[in-house]
Amino acid sequence: MFDKARDLSEFFSLVLLTNQIQFRAEHIKQHENFSSFDRVFFSSDIGLKKPDPKIFNFVLEKIKKVPGDCLYVDDSAENIETAVKMGFKTYQWEN
């Protein structure tokens, strides 16, 4: 994912929203390079997690965007379903 993000960041503004428990989030923050992302959000920091629409709204408020202006990419059908209902353009990532 980070390789793709690096390539895409040349053309698009990228935001990462990930569901992580606090311990795992802290480990990732220390060991990953997030320079390709304009903003990074961890569910454990927010107190909500996907697919709850509230976490999507939280991120949208922070980045000052509306769903229709965003492409949401995820490997979870449940998360994609929520994003579609909210008006995001979506792409389901398949590994």
N, C-alpha and C positions, 0 to 999 in steps of 0.2 A: 504494500500500500504506500509506503513512504517513497519508493522509487516513482510510482505513478504520480504521487502528489508533487514531487519535485518537478516532473515534466509539465504537469498541468498548471503549476503555480506561475509559469511564464505567461500564461494566457488568461487565467481566472483568479479571482479571489477565493481562497479556500478556507473553510471552517471545519474543524474536527469536533464532533460531539460523540463521546464514547461512554458507554455504561461500564463503570469500573468500581469495585469496592475500594475503600480508602487505601488499604495496604498496597494493592496492585497499582493504583493510580500513582502513589508516591514513587514506586519502583519505576514505572514507565516515565514519569517526569524526570527522573534522574538519569535514565539510560537512553532515551530517544531524542532525536533531533527534530524539533517541530518548526524549524525555520521556513518550511514550505507553506505553513499555515498562517493566515492572518490572525486567527483566533483559535484557541483550543479550550474546550469545555469538557470537564469530567463530571459525570452524574453524581459521584460522591461529594463533590464540592458544592453542587447545586442543591442536593437533597431530593432530587427527582430522577426518574430514569425513563428511557424509552421503553415502551411506546406511548407513555403518557403525553398527551398533547401539551400539557403545561411546560414540559421541558423544551419542546420545540418553540413555544411562544416566548419562553425566557430567552432563548438564543436569538430569535428574531428581534426581540426588543433590544438586546445588546448590540447586534450588528446593524440595526436600523434598516431591516429589509422586510418585505412581505413574502409569503410563500410562493406566489406566482413568479417572483424574480429569482427563485433559487432552484437549483437542481439538487435533489437529495439522493445520495447514493448509500446503499446499505445492503448487507447480505441477508438480513432478516425480513421475511415476508410480512411479519406482523408490524415491524417498524415502517416498512414501505406502505402498508395499508393505511396506517395512521397518517403518514405524510400525504398520500393521495387525497384522503378525506379533507385534509387541511388546505389543499390547493397547490402543493408543491409539484414541480416536475420531478419525476423519479426515475431511477435506474437501479435494478436489483443486481448487485454484484454477485457473480458466481465464481468461486475459486476453482 
